[in-house]
Amino acid sequence: MHSHLRKPILSFWQLWNMSFGFFGIQFGFALQNANTSRIFSTLGADPDNLSLYWLAAPVTGLLVQPIIGYLSDNTWHPTWGRRRPFFFLGALFASIALFLMPHSSALWMAVAVLWMLDGAINVSMEPFRAFVGDKLGPSQQTAGFAMQTFFIGWGAVIASLLPTIFADYMGVSNESVAGAIPDTVRYSFYAGGAIYMSAVLWTVLTAQELPPEDMEAFRAEQRRNQGLLHAIKEILAGFAGMPKTMVQLAAVQFFTWIGLFAMWIYTNVAIGKNVFGTTDAQSAAFQAAGSHVGVMFAVYSGVAALAAFVLPVLARHTSRKFAHTLCLAIGGVSLISLFAVHDVRMSYLPMVGVGIAWASILTMPYAILAGALPPKRMGYYMGVFNFFIVIPQIMSSLLLGFVTKYLFMGEAVKTLMLGGVCMLVAAILTLAVQDNAAPER
C-alpha cells in the first residue's frame, strides 16, 4: 500500500511522537513481568506450577496478534488512520486490567486478569510494530525500532522500580498482610494504568498515518476481505507465503524467547532462595526479594534503553546479523552466570548483559523482518511473527515446571541457566538469517 520511495524522512521528534506510546505499553508489560510471579506466589501458587499459571499470557498473544494485524491492515479511517484505533482500544482495556490486578483475592482471579491484561497489551503493541514499517523507509527502520526500544527500556526501568520507590521513599508497606497483595504492588499497578493510557494517547494524538496510495483499490480490497470466514482463510493462507527471512528469524525467536520466559518466571524464586535464603512466599524476606528482582529488571531495561542508540551504529559498521548474534551471546552468558550470584550487589552484573541482549531482541529482528515483508500485509505478518514468540512461551509454560521440579530438583537457578543456553543457540542460528534490506544510512 505504501511505496518505500514515497515515505518521507522523519525528524527526531516525529520518531519520538510515533514511538512514545511504547513507554506506556512497556510500563504495563514490565509490571506484569516483574510482579506476576510474586502475586501468584502471594496468593498461594505452588512454585512448581508457576509456569502453568503464566500460560494465559502467550496463548492470548497467539490468538490476538495475527487477528489484530489482519484487521489493522484492512482498516482506514480519515481521522483515526489504520493502526491508531487499535492503540487506543488496547490501552483502554489494559489500563482497566492494571487497576483490577492488585485487587485479586484468589489465584484464579489473578490468572483471569493476566489473561485480560496480556490480551489488551497485544492489541495495542502489535500495530506499533507495523507502524514503523508503514511510516518509515528502509533507511530509517532500524532507527524507528531503536526509538521504540528506548521507550521500552525506560518504561520498564520506572515500572520495575515502582514497588521499591513506594516502599523506600514513600513509606508504603511492602508486606503481605493475611495473604493479600502488598500495598507497594497495588499502588504500582494504579500508576501503571494511568501512565499506559496517557502515553498511548500521546502517540494517537500527535502521530499521523500515511493513507493508502490508491484509496479506491484499498476500499475494493476491504470489501473483498469482509466476513469472518474470509478473514480466517486469509490468515491461515498467509503462513504458506512467509518470506524466507521470516522463517529463518522464527528459529532465532523460538530459542530467544524460551530464555526470556525462563527468566521472567523463575528469577523471583531463584533470587529468593540463592540471595535472600527463602522460598516462603508469605515471608518478609521473599517480598523483599520480589522488590529486588524489580530493581534487577530495571537495570536490564535501563541498559537496553541506552544500548538502543548504539545498536544502529554497530549494525552500520558491521551488519544487523552480527550485532544481533553478539548481543544474544552476551545475554546467554549473563543468564548462565546467575548460578554464581549469592550477593545482592553481584546480582546486578548479569542484568547488564541481559539488557544488551534485550535491546537487540526488541530492535534487530523487526528491522530485518520489515525489509522483507510486503508493505500491504505489514500488520498481518508482524502478527504472525509473534507466533514464534508465544509458541516457545507456551512450551515453556507447559514444560519448565516439570524440568525444574524433576530434572533440576527444584533449583530454579538451573532453569535460568537453561534459558541462557537457549539464548546462545539463538545467537548461532542468527548467522544463517538472510538480510537483504538496504543498508542503513
VOPAGU-2260 file (C-alpha; in pm, 1 decimal, decimal comma):
REM VOPAGU-2260
SITE   aa  ch    i         X         Y         Z
SITE  MET   A    0       0,0       0,0       0,0
SITE  HIS   A    1     287,1     233,8      75,5
SITE  SER   A    2     584,9     269,5    -153,2
SITE  HIS   A    3     921,4     298,3      19,9
SITE  LEU   A    4    1015,9     578,3    -225,4
SITE  ARG   A    5     727,6     799,8    -114,8
SITE  LYS   A    6     786,8     774,4     257,0
SITE  PRO   A    7     928,6    1099,7     392,4
SITE  ILE   A    8    1234,9    1110,6     616,5
SITE  LEU   A    9    1104,8    1187,1     965,7
SITE  SER   A   10    1270,0    1415,0    1218,2
SITE  PHE   A   11    1388,7    1304,0    1561,2
SITE  TRP   A   12    1074,9    1444,2    1727,7
SITE  GLN   A   13     845,0    1277,7    1475,9
SITE  LEU   A   14    1013,7     946,0    1558,0
SITE  TRP   A   15     973,2    1036,0    1926,1
SITE  ASN   A   16     599,3    1105,5    1897,7
SITE  MET   A   17     519,6     792,3    1697,7
SITE  SER   A   18     710,7     574,6    1947,9
SITE  PHE   A   19     616,5     737,7    2278,9
SITE  GLY   A   20     314,1     513,2    2324,6
SITE  PHE   A   21     552,4     222,6    2374,2
SITE  PHE   A   22     660,6     386,7    2701,0
SITE  GLY   A   23     313,8     318,2    2837,4
SITE  ILE   A   24     282,6     -26,0    2679,6
SITE  GLN   A   25     610,2    -137,2    2830,4
SITE  PHE   A   26     512,3      15,5    3163,9
SITE  GLY   A   27     225,3    -230,3    3179,2
SITE  PHE   A   28     430,5    -516,8    3036,4
SITE  ALA   A   29     712,4    -462,1    3288,8
SITE  LEU   A   30     473,2    -450,8    3582,6
SITE  GLN   A   31     332,7    -780,4    3457,6
SITE  ASN   A   32     675,2    -942,6    3411,8
SITE  ALA   A   33     829,1    -825,8    3738,4
SITE  ASN   A   34     529,0    -883,4    3966,5
SITE  THR   A   35     306,4   -1160,0    3828,5
SITE  SER   A   36     501,8   -1449,0    3979,9
SITE  ARG   A   37     517,3   -1254,8    4305,7
SITE  ILE   A   38     139,1   -1201,6    4300,5
SITE  PHE   A   39      72,8   -1566,5    4215,7
SITE  SER   A   40     305,8   -1683,5    4493,7
SITE  THR   A   41     148,2   -1444,8    4745,2
SITE  LEU   A   42    -196,0   -1584,2    4657,6
SITE  GLY   A   43     -77,2   -1938,3    4721,9
SITE  ALA   A   44      61,1   -2066,5    4391,4
SITE  ASP   A   45     283,5   -2374,8    4407,8
SITE  PRO   A   46     633,0   -2274,6    4282,1
SITE  ASP   A   47     648,2   -2593,9    4073,8
SITE  ASN   A   48     338,3   -2481,9    3880,7
SITE  LEU   A   49     426,0   -2114,4    3829,3
SITE  SER   A   50     493,3   -2165,1    3460,0
SITE  LEU   A   51     144,2   -2314,8    3411,2
SITE  TYR   A   52     -22,7   -2009,4    3563,0
SITE  TRP   A   53     165,2   -1794,4    3311,4
SITE  LEU   A   54      18,6   -1994,2    3022,9
SITE  ALA   A   55    -263,8   -1743,7    2974,4
SITE  ALA   A   56     -24,6   -1475,1    2850,7
SITE  PRO   A   57     129,1   -1649,9    2547,1
SITE  VAL   A   58    -195,2   -1823,1    2448,0
SITE  THR   A   59    -361,5   -1483,1    2433,8
SITE  GLY   A   60     -84,5   -1347,3    2212,9
SITE  LEU   A   61    -108,3   -1646,2    1982,1
SITE  LEU   A   62    -475,3   -1575,5    1917,7
SITE  VAL   A   63    -481,0   -1197,8    1923,7
SITE  GLN   A   64    -181,1   -1071,3    1729,1
SITE  PRO   A   65    -242,8   -1220,0    1380,9
SITE  ILE   A   66    -610,5   -1120,2    1400,8
SITE  ILE   A   67    -528,8    -764,9    1509,2
SITE  GLY   A   68    -259,9    -743,7    1241,5
SITE  TYR   A   69    -502,9    -856,1     973,1
SITE  LEU   A   70    -776,3    -618,3    1092,3
SITE  SER   A   71    -542,4    -320,3    1112,0
SITE  ASP   A   72    -408,7    -390,7     761,1
SITE  ASN   A   73    -767,2    -365,0     636,9
SITE  THR   A   74    -866,9     -57,8     839,4
SITE  TRP   A   75    -865,0     305,3     736,0
SITE  HIS   A   76   -1039,6     599,0     897,4
SITE  PRO   A   77    -980,5     958,7     781,5
SITE  THR   A   78    -927,1    1074,7    1141,4
SITE  TRP   A   79    -803,7     767,4    1328,4
SITE  GLY   A   80    -596,6     615,0    1049,2
SITE  ARG   A   81    -505,4     246,3    1033,2
SITE  ARG   A   82    -317,1     146,2    1348,0
SITE  ARG   A   83    -417,9     413,9    1599,5
SITE  PRO   A   84    -770,8     277,2    1670,2
SITE  PHE   A   85    -604,2     -40,3    1796,2
SITE  PHE   A   86    -350,1     156,1    2002,5
SITE  PHE   A   87    -637,3     329,3    2180,7
SITE  LEU   A   88    -864,0      28,5    2240,4
SITE  GLY   A   89    -577,2    -187,9    2365,0
SITE  ALA   A   90    -463,1      85,2    2601,9
SITE  LEU   A   91    -813,9     130,9    2741,0
SITE  PHE   A   92    -861,6    -235,2    2834,1
SITE  ALA   A   93    -501,0    -277,4    2953,5
SITE  SER   A   94    -541,9      17,5    3189,6
SITE  ILE   A   95    -859,9    -135,5    3331,9
SITE  ALA   A   96    -677,8    -467,0    3385,0
SITE  LEU   A   97    -387,8    -292,5    3559,0
SITE  PHE   A   98    -632,4    -137,8    3806,4
SITE  LEU   A   99    -800,6    -476,5    3862,6
SITE  MET   A  100    -491,1    -695,8    3906,7
SITE  PRO   A  101    -389,9    -582,5    4259,6
SITE  HIS   A  102    -746,3    -642,9    4380,0
SITE  SER   A  103    -725,3   -1015,2    4301,9
SITE  SER   A  104    -824,1   -1200,3    4617,8
SITE  ALA   A  105    -770,9   -1550,5    4481,2
SITE  LEU   A  106    -526,7   -1715,6    4244,7
SITE  TRP   A  107    -787,4   -1784,1    3977,0
SITE  MET   A  108    -878,9   -1414,1    3970,9
SITE  ALA   A  109    -517,3   -1310,5    3916,3
SITE  VAL   A  110    -482,7   -1561,3    3631,0
SITE  ALA   A  111    -804,3   -1430,2    3470,3
SITE  VAL   A  112    -687,3   -1067,7    3493,1
SITE  LEU   A  113    -348,1   -1168,1    3348,9
SITE  TRP   A  114    -538,3   -1310,7    3051,6
SITE  MET   A  115    -721,3    -981,4    3003,6
SITE  LEU   A  116    -409,3    -771,6    3056,9
SITE  ASP   A  117    -193,5    -965,7    2814,8
SITE  GLY   A  118    -465,7    -968,8    2550,4
SITE  ALA   A  119    -506,7    -591,5    2574,2
SITE  ILE   A  120    -130,9    -532,1    2564,4
SITE  ASN   A  121    -114,2    -740,4    2247,4
SITE  VAL   A  122    -394,2    -538,2    2085,9
SITE  SER   A  123    -201,9    -213,4    2131,4
SITE  MET   A  124     152,2    -349,4    2085,7
SITE  GLU   A  125     128,5    -541,2    1756,8
SITE  PRO   A  126      15,4    -241,9    1545,6
SITE  PHE   A  127     304,3     -37,5    1688,8
SITE  ARG   A  128     547,5    -276,7    1518,5
SITE  ALA   A  129     365,3    -240,7    1186,7
SITE  PHE   A  130     351,1     138,1    1240,8
SITE  VAL   A  131     727,7     160,9    1182,0
SITE  GLY   A  132     702,1     -34,8     858,0
SITE  ASP   A  133     411,0     184,7     747,2
SITE  LYS   A  134     575,3     521,3     809,9
SITE  LEU   A  135     948,0     463,6     759,0
SITE  GLY   A  136    1154,5     361,8     459,5
SITE  PRO   A  137    1441,0     109,9     487,9
SITE  SER   A  138    1697,0     376,7     577,2
SITE  GLN   A  139    1508,2     472,2     896,4
SITE  GLN   A  140    1357,2     141,4    1006,0
SITE  THR   A  141    1636,9      39,8    1242,5
SITE  ALA   A  142    1627,6     390,4    1394,7
SITE  GLY   A  143    1249,2     362,3    1432,0
SITE  PHE   A  144    1266,6      30,8    1613,7
SITE  ALA   A  145    1557,8     162,0    1822,0
SITE  MET   A  146    1342,7     455,8    1933,2
SITE  GLN   A  147    1074,3     208,3    2038,9
SITE  THR   A  148    1338,3      13,7    2230,1
SITE  PHE   A  149    1446,5     334,1    2406,4
SITE  PHE   A  150    1094,4     389,4    2536,7
SITE  ILE   A  151    1051,6      20,4    2614,2
SITE  GLY   A  152    1367,5      37,3    2823,6
SITE  TRP   A  153    1279,0     347,2    3024,2
SITE  GLY   A  154     918,3     242,5    3070,5
SITE  ALA   A  155    1039,5     -85,7    3213,1
SITE  VAL   A  156    1300,1      83,5    3434,8
SITE  ILE   A  157    1047,1     303,8    3609,3
SITE  ALA   A  158     777,1      36,3    3628,0
SITE  SER   A  159    1016,5    -223,4    3770,8
SITE  LEU   A  160    1140,2      20,9    4035,7
SITE  LEU   A  161     796,9     140,9    4146,7
SITE  PRO   A  162     744,3    -107,9    4435,0
SITE  THR   A  163    1086,8     -18,2    4573,6
SITE  ILE   A  164    1020,9     356,0    4529,9
SITE  PHE   A  165     689,8     330,6    4713,7
SITE  ALA   A  166     848,7     127,7    4994,4
SITE  ASP   A  167    1177,4     314,4    5044,0
SITE  TYR   A  168    1079,6     672,7    4966,9
SITE  MET   A  169     707,8     693,7    5044,1
SITE  GLY   A  170     680,3     459,6    5340,5
SITE  VAL   A  171     425,3     228,8    5176,3
SITE  SER   A  172     402,5    -121,7    5323,4
SITE  ASN   A  173     578,1    -393,2    5123,8
SITE  GLU   A  174     446,1    -681,8    5333,4
SITE  SER   A  175     169,8    -928,2    5256,8
SITE  VAL   A  176     -94,7    -895,7    5529,6
SITE  ALA   A  177    -316,9   -1203,7    5568,5
SITE  GLY   A  178    -209,1   -1328,9    5225,4
SITE  ALA   A  179    -308,4   -1006,2    5045,1
SITE  ILE   A  180    -105,7    -837,8    4772,9
SITE  PRO   A  181     130,3    -575,5    4927,2
SITE  ASP   A  182      35,8    -207,7    4903,4
SITE  THR   A  183     354,3    -130,2    4709,8
SITE  VAL   A  184     237,0    -358,2    4429,5
SITE  ARG   A  185    -117,7    -219,9    4437,4
SITE  TYR   A  186      -6,1     140,9    4402,2
SITE  SER   A  187     240,5      46,3    4128,5
SITE  PHE   A  188     -36,5    -106,1    3920,4
SITE  TYR   A  189    -258,5     200,1    3972,7
SITE  ALA   A  190      21,0     425,0    3845,6
SITE  GLY   A  191      80,6     186,3    3557,6
SITE  GLY   A  192    -279,1     206,5    3441,8
SITE  ALA   A  193    -272,0     586,6    3429,0
SITE  ILE   A  194      66,6     605,0    3256,6
SITE  TYR   A  195     -23,2     337,3    2999,6
SITE  MET   A  196    -331,0     528,7    2884,3
SITE  SER   A  197    -161,3     869,0    2884,5
SITE  ALA   A  198     143,4     760,5    2683,2
SITE  VAL   A  199     -59,7     583,0    2415,5
SITE  LEU   A  200    -291,8     882,8    2385,2
SITE  TRP   A  201      14,3    1099,7    2317,8
SITE  THR   A  202     100,4     894,1    2009,6
SITE  VAL   A  203    -262,8     870,4    1898,0
SITE  LEU   A  204    -298,3    1249,7    1907,9
SITE  THR   A  205      43,7    1357,3    1775,3
SITE  ALA   A  206     138,4    1099,2    1509,5
SITE  GLN   A  207     -18,5    1095,1    1165,5
SITE  GLU   A  208     -51,6     796,6     930,4
SITE  LEU   A  209       6,5     770,8     557,8
SITE  PRO   A  210    -318,6     699,7     369,9
SITE  PRO   A  211    -330,7     422,1     109,0
SITE  GLU   A  212    -182,3     544,0    -219,1
SITE  ASP   A  213    -482,3     417,3    -415,8
SITE  MET   A  214    -786,5     464,4    -194,8
SITE  GLU   A  215   -1028,3     311,4    -447,5
SITE  ALA   A  216    -821,2      -4,9    -473,1
SITE  PHE   A  217    -792,0     -18,1     -94,6
SITE  ARG   A  218   -1169,8      15,4     -48,6
SITE  ALA   A  219   -1228,4    -254,6    -309,4
SITE  GLU   A  220    -990,8    -487,0    -123,9
SITE  GLN   A  221   -1167,8    -403,9     204,0
SITE  ARG   A  222   -1498,1    -516,4      52,2
SITE  ARG   A  223   -1343,0    -841,1     -74,1
SITE  ASN   A  224   -1193,4    -910,9     269,1
SITE  GLN   A  225   -1516,7    -871,6     462,2
SITE  GLY   A  226   -1654,2   -1167,8     652,7
SITE  LEU   A  227   -1518,7   -1390,2     929,2
SITE  LEU   A  228   -1460,6   -1694,8     709,4
SITE  HIS   A  229   -1267,7   -1492,1     455,0
SITE  ALA   A  230   -1055,6   -1341,7     731,9
SITE  ILE   A  231    -973,9   -1685,8     875,3
SITE  LYS   A  232    -888,5   -1815,4     527,2
SITE  GLU   A  233    -658,2   -1518,9     460,9
SITE  ILE   A  234    -486,8   -1551,7     797,7
SITE  LEU   A  235    -418,4   -1922,7     751,0
SITE  ALA   A  236    -313,3   -1884,2     386,7
SITE  GLY   A  237     -50,7   -1628,5     483,6
SITE  PHE   A  238     159,1   -1892,4     659,6
SITE  ALA   A  239     238,6   -2060,2     329,1
SITE  GLY   A  240     366,8   -1731,8     186,7
SITE  MET   A  241     605,9   -1637,4     466,3
SITE  PRO   A  242     927,2   -1481,2     331,1
SITE  LYS   A  243    1244,7   -1686,6     371,8
SITE  THR   A  244    1392,3   -1431,1     610,8
SITE  MET   A  245    1087,6   -1461,8     835,1
SITE  VAL   A  246    1120,4   -1840,3     851,7
SITE  GLN   A  247    1487,9   -1811,0     947,7
SITE  LEU   A  248    1413,1   -1548,9    1212,7
SITE  ALA   A  249    1140,4   -1776,4    1352,0
SITE  ALA   A  250    1404,4   -2025,5    1466,3
SITE  VAL   A  251    1604,4   -1746,7    1627,9
SITE  GLN   A  252    1298,2   -1615,7    1809,7
SITE  PHE   A  253    1199,8   -1961,4    1930,4
SITE  PHE   A  254    1515,7   -2014,6    2135,2
SITE  THR   A  255    1546,6   -1648,6    2234,6
SITE  TRP   A  256    1206,1   -1637,7    2399,3
SITE  ILE   A  257    1247,4   -1964,6    2587,0
SITE  GLY   A  258    1539,5   -1794,1    2756,4
SITE  LEU   A  259    1344,5   -1477,9    2830,5
SITE  PHE   A  260    1036,7   -1659,9    2960,4
SITE  ALA   A  261    1251,2   -1872,0    3192,2
SITE  MET   A  262    1398,3   -1550,3    3332,1
SITE  TRP   A  263    1063,3   -1380,1    3386,4
SITE  ILE   A  264     906,3   -1681,5    3557,1
SITE  TYR   A  265    1189,6   -1808,1    3777,4
SITE  THR   A  266    1408,5   -1510,8    3872,6
SITE  ASN   A  267    1188,4   -1432,8    4176,0
SITE  VAL   A  268    1216,9   -1785,8    4310,7
SITE  ALA   A  269    1586,9   -1821,2    4225,5
SITE  ILE   A  270    1689,5   -1490,8    4383,8
SITE  GLY   A  271    1462,7   -1553,2    4681,3
SITE  LYS   A  272    1647,2   -1877,5    4755,2
SITE  ASN   A  273    2003,8   -1802,5    4645,1
SITE  VAL   A  274    2032,7   -1442,8    4767,2
SITE  PHE   A  275    1763,2   -1393,0    5033,7
SITE  GLY   A  276    1763,0   -1750,6    5165,4
SITE  THR   A  277    1389,2   -1820,4    5147,6
SITE  THR   A  278    1117,4   -1980,0    4935,1
SITE  ASP   A  279     835,2   -1887,1    5176,9
SITE  ALA   A  280     611,7   -1654,1    4973,1
SITE  GLN   A  281     447,4   -1513,7    5285,4
SITE  SER   A  282     774,5   -1407,3    5446,8
SITE  ALA   A  283     910,1   -1053,4    5453,9
SITE  ALA   A  284    1233,6   -1181,3    5300,2
SITE  PHE   A  285    1052,0   -1320,7    4995,9
SITE  GLN   A  286     865,8    -993,3    4943,5
SITE  ALA   A  287    1198,3    -809,7    4971,4
SITE  ALA   A  288    1337,4   -1047,3    4709,9
SITE  GLY   A  289    1041,4    -963,3    4485,5
SITE  SER   A  290    1116,7    -592,5    4510,0
SITE  HIS   A  291    1485,1    -658,3    4447,1
SITE  VAL   A  292    1404,3    -853,6    4132,9
SITE  GLY   A  293    1213,4    -547,0    4018,6
SITE  VAL   A  294    1533,7    -346,1    4060,5
SITE  MET   A  295    1730,7    -611,5    3869,5
SITE  PHE   A  296    1479,7    -594,4    3585,9
SITE  ALA   A  297    1505,1    -215,7    3594,5
SITE  VAL   A  298    1881,3    -249,0    3542,6
SITE  TYR   A  299    1847,3    -461,6    3230,3
SITE  SER   A  300    1574,6    -233,6    3097,3
SITE  GLY   A  301    1785,2      77,1    3157,2
SITE  VAL   A  302    2082,7     -79,1    2982,6
SITE  ALA   A  303    1853,9    -167,7    2691,2
SITE  ALA   A  304    1733,6     191,7    2666,2
SITE  LEU   A  305    2091,8     315,7    2638,4
SITE  ALA   A  306    2206,3      34,6    2409,1
SITE  ALA   A  307    1917,7     106,8    2170,1
SITE  PHE   A  308    2105,7     401,2    2023,0
SITE  VAL   A  309    2436,4     216,7    1999,3
SITE  LEU   A  310    2286,9     -74,4    1804,5
SITE  PRO   A  311    2223,4     116,6    1478,2
SITE  VAL   A  312    2586,2     235,1    1483,2
SITE  LEU   A  313    2714,9    -118,0    1544,6
SITE  ALA   A  314    2489,2    -254,1    1270,8
SITE  ARG   A  315    2604,7      13,0    1025,9
SITE  HIS   A  316    2972,0     -69,7    1081,6
SITE  THR   A  317    2924,0    -448,1    1082,6
SITE  SER   A  318    2580,4    -589,3     995,5
SITE  ARG   A  319    2246,3    -634,2    1165,5
SITE  LYS   A  320    2309,0   -1008,7    1184,7
SITE  PHE   A  321    2647,2    -965,9    1354,5
SITE  ALA   A  322    2506,4    -713,5    1601,6
SITE  HIS   A  323    2220,5    -945,4    1697,8
SITE  THR   A  324    2448,3   -1250,2    1725,0
SITE  LEU   A  325    2687,6   -1065,3    1955,0
SITE  CYS   A  326    2411,1    -929,8    2178,5
SITE  LEU   A  327    2236,6   -1266,5    2213,9
SITE  ALA   A  328    2564,8   -1434,0    2304,7
SITE  ILE   A  329    2628,5   -1174,9    2576,4
SITE  GLY   A  330    2275,0   -1226,4    2710,3
SITE  GLY   A  331    2309,5   -1605,1    2714,7
SITE  VAL   A  332    2636,1   -1599,3    2908,7
SITE  SER   A  333    2484,4   -1347,8    3151,5
SITE  LEU   A  334    2183,6   -1567,5    3228,1
SITE  ILE   A  335    2407,7   -1869,2    3284,5
SITE  SER   A  336    2623,0   -1667,3    3525,7
SITE  LEU   A  337    2328,4   -1617,9    3764,6
SITE  PHE   A  338    2409,8   -1955,8    3922,3
SITE  ALA   A  339    2714,3   -1792,2    4084,8
SITE  VAL   A  340    2519,6   -1499,3    4233,6
SITE  HIS   A  341    2469,3   -1513,5    4611,8
SITE  ASP   A  342    2508,5   -1144,3    4689,4
SITE  VAL   A  343    2270,1    -854,6    4629,0
SITE  ARG   A  344    2535,6    -636,2    4468,9
SITE  MET   A  345    2657,3    -906,5    4231,9
SITE  SER   A  346    2301,1    -972,8    4109,8
SITE  TYR   A  347    2308,0    -655,2    3900,9
SITE  LEU   A  348    2605,0    -750,7    3683,1
SITE  PRO   A  349    2433,5   -1027,6    3480,6
SITE  MET   A  350    2145,0    -789,2    3416,0
SITE  VAL   A  351    2378,9    -559,9    3221,8
SITE  GLY   A  352    2440,3    -839,3    2971,8
SITE  VAL   A  353    2071,9    -928,0    2961,5
SITE  GLY   A  354    1994,5    -562,5    2888,5
SITE  ILE   A  355    2229,3    -560,2    2589,4
SITE  ALA   A  356    2054,4    -869,9    2455,1
SITE  TRP   A  357    1708,3    -724,6    2527,1
SITE  ALA   A  358    1787,0    -408,7    2329,7
SITE  SER   A  359    1876,5    -615,7    2025,2
SITE  ILE   A  360    1581,7    -854,9    2066,7
SITE  LEU   A  361    1344,2    -559,3    2050,1
SITE  THR   A  362    1518,9    -397,1    1754,5
SITE  MET   A  363    1713,7    -615,0    1513,2
SITE  PRO   A  364    1467,4    -897,6    1428,6
SITE  TYR   A  365    1195,6    -642,8    1349,0
SITE  ALA   A  366    1429,2    -422,1    1146,1
SITE  ILE   A  367    1547,3    -723,2     943,3
SITE  LEU   A  368    1192,3    -851,0     903,6
SITE  ALA   A  369    1037,8    -517,5     798,7
SITE  GLY   A  370    1260,6    -505,5     492,8
SITE  ALA   A  371    1143,8    -849,8     382,6
SITE  LEU   A  372     765,9    -800,4     413,4
SITE  PRO   A  373     512,6    -685,0     153,7
SITE  PRO   A  374     401,8    -337,0     270,3
SITE  LYS   A  375      27,3    -400,4     236,5
SITE  ARG   A  376      49,6    -703,0     471,6
SITE  MET   A  377     289,3    -549,2     722,3
SITE  GLY   A  378      48,5    -572,1    1017,1
SITE  TYR   A  379     -56,9    -928,5     941,6
SITE  TYR   A  380     296,4   -1063,9     910,4
SITE  MET   A  381     413,2    -875,6    1218,7
SITE  GLY   A  382     126,8   -1052,2    1398,2
SITE  VAL   A  383     222,9   -1391,2    1256,9
SITE  PHE   A  384     582,3   -1323,5    1359,9
SITE  ASN   A  385     453,4   -1310,2    1715,7
SITE  PHE   A  386     368,4   -1680,2    1683,5
SITE  PHE   A  387     738,0   -1750,2    1711,2
SITE  ILE   A  388     746,0   -1560,3    2037,4
SITE  VAL   A  389     438,1   -1710,3    2200,3
SITE  ILE   A  390     483,4   -2073,2    2087,8
SITE  PRO   A  391     810,7   -2105,5    2283,6
SITE  GLN   A  392     640,6   -1930,9    2574,1
SITE  ILE   A  393     359,0   -2186,7    2566,7
SITE  MET   A  394     609,7   -2469,2    2556,3
SITE  SER   A  395     796,7   -2307,1    2844,9
SITE  SER   A  396     475,5   -2277,9    3045,4
SITE  LEU   A  397     396,3   -2645,4    2990,6
SITE  LEU   A  398     745,6   -2790,1    3035,4
SITE  LEU   A  399     961,8   -2566,6    3253,3
SITE  GLY   A  400     773,8   -2658,2    3570,5
SITE  PHE   A  401     837,6   -3027,6    3504,4
SITE  VAL   A  402    1202,3   -2962,5    3418,5
SITE  THR   A  403    1254,3   -2750,6    3729,2
SITE  LYS   A  404    1090,0   -2998,6    3964,1
SITE  TYR   A  405    1212,0   -3333,0    3831,4
SITE  LEU   A  406    1532,7   -3265,8    3637,9
SITE  PHE   A  407    1669,5   -2975,5    3841,9
SITE  MET   A  408    1521,0   -3092,1    4174,2
SITE  GLY   A  409    1352,1   -2759,4    4239,2
SITE  GLU   A  410    1664,4   -2550,0    4173,0
SITE  ALA   A  411    1512,2   -2258,7    3981,5
SITE  VAL   A  412    1852,8   -2107,9    3910,0
SITE  LYS   A  413    1929,5   -2406,5    3687,0
SITE  THR   A  414    1621,7   -2320,3    3481,7
SITE  LEU   A  415    1771,3   -1973,3    3433,6
SITE  MET   A  416    2092,2   -2138,6    3314,6
SITE  LEU   A  417    1891,3   -2344,8    3065,9
SITE  GLY   A  418    1743,3   -2020,3    2939,5
SITE  GLY   A  419    2093,9   -1886,9    2886,6
SITE  VAL   A  420    2189,8   -2192,2    2682,1
SITE  CYS   A  421    1882,4   -2141,0    2462,9
SITE  MET   A  422    1987,8   -1781,2    2402,1
SITE  LEU   A  423    2332,4   -1898,7    2290,5
SITE  VAL   A  424    2165,1   -2135,6    2042,7
SITE  ALA   A  425    1964,3   -1839,9    1910,1
SITE  ALA   A  426    2288,4   -1645,3    1861,7
SITE  ILE   A  427    2431,1   -1923,3    1645,6
SITE  LEU   A  428    2111,1   -1951,2    1438,8
SITE  THR   A  429    2119,0   -1576,8    1367,0
SITE  LEU   A  430    2425,7   -1631,7    1149,7
SITE  ALA   A  431    2207,5   -1817,4     897,1
SITE  VAL   A  432    1948,9   -1537,7     860,3
SITE  GLN   A  433    1926,4   -1370,2     520,5
SITE  ASP   A  434    1909,6    -990,4     543,6
SITE  ASN   A  435    1862,0    -833,8     200,4
SITE  ALA   A  436    1733,6    -493,8     311,0
SITE  ALA   A  437    1900,7    -175,4     203,6
SITE  PRO   A  438    2193,2     -74,0     426,9
SITE  GLU   A  439    2132,2     180,9     699,1
SITE  ARG   A  440    2246,4     537,3     631,8
